[in-house]
Amino acid sequence: MSDAARQLSDTLRAPLPAAFDQLTDTDLAELDRHLKAGMARRREALDAAIGSSLDIVPRLMRPAIKKALGL
């Protein structure tokens, strides 16, 4: 298994399907880059959603809610 395939497998946290053997290292690296970028965008969107949802919580309850959410 090449370094690019190993990196993609680590990003996916799963073994790669057999069909991925047909991809070049450049293709695998590009796919890994796109997956990481998508995961970062998702993380940012979730953080923004959590932050904006706290706006509807009364100010005095926010510390308790944050603690319960692990923030």
C-alpha positions as a printed Julia matrix, in Angstrom:
71×3 Matrix{Float64}:
   0.0    0.0    0.0
   1.42   3.37  -1.0
   1.77   6.33   1.34
  -1.09   8.14  -0.4
  -3.38   5.12  -0.02
  -2.41   4.73   3.62
  -3.08   8.42   4.28
  -6.5    8.23   2.6
  -7.34   5.11   4.58
  -6.37   6.93   7.78
  -8.55   9.91   6.83
 -11.51   7.63   6.12
 -10.75   5.49   9.19
 -11.55   2.45   7.06
  -9.81   0.18   4.58
  -9.97   1.33   0.98
 -12.2   -0.56  -1.46
 -10.41  -2.79  -3.97
 -11.31  -0.45  -6.85
  -9.07   2.23  -5.35
  -6.06   0.17  -6.44
  -6.69   1.53  -9.94
  -6.14   5.14  -8.83
  -2.75   6.8   -9.02
  -1.0    8.23  -5.98
  -1.8   11.71  -7.28
  -5.51  10.86  -7.48
  -5.47   9.36  -3.99
  -3.71  12.41  -2.57
  -6.2   14.73  -4.29
  -9.13  12.74  -2.93
  -7.61  12.88   0.55
  -7.17  16.65   0.24
 -10.8   17.1   -0.8
 -12.06  14.91   2.03
 -10.05  16.84   4.61
 -11.32  20.16   3.22
 -14.91  18.91   3.36
 -14.44  17.69   6.91
 -13.02  21.08   7.92
 -15.99  22.9    6.34
 -18.41  20.59   8.13
 -16.63  21.17  11.45
 -16.8   24.95  10.96
 -20.5   24.77  10.05
 -21.28  22.67  13.13
 -19.34  25.05  15.36
 -21.25  28.0   13.91
 -24.57  26.2   14.39
 -23.77  25.41  18.01
 -22.68  29.0   18.62
 -25.81  30.48  17.09
 -28.06  28.04  18.92
 -26.65  29.26  22.22
 -28.03  32.72  21.39
 -31.55  31.51  22.2
 -30.47  30.14  25.6
 -30.85  32.63  28.46
 -27.48  34.15  29.36
 -27.42  32.74  32.91
 -27.95  29.19  31.63
 -25.24  29.3   28.96
 -22.34  28.14  31.18
 -24.31  25.07  32.31
 -25.36  24.27  28.73
 -21.78  24.65  27.47
 -20.54  22.36  30.23
 -23.18  19.77  29.37
 -22.18  19.94  25.69
 -18.49  19.7   26.55
 -17.63  23.11  25.09
